[in-house]
């Protein structure tokens, strides 16, 4: 493991750093990719969206009942 790469990965939760050896230039390059969001992140996000939708339905239902 490389201490520089480890430090970058620890301090950047949204990016993943790795070393790549460039055979043509004969040098080591540190590159990064955006890190994929975890399953839990997507699950919470979709549950939050479902929660918002049901809340809107409830509000619409209350307004409808109040008009009767």
Buried (B, 14 or more C-beta within 10 A) or exposed (E): EEEEBEEBBEEEEEEBBEEEEEEEEEEEEEEBEEEEEEEEEEEEEEEEEEEEEEEEEEEEEEEEEEEE
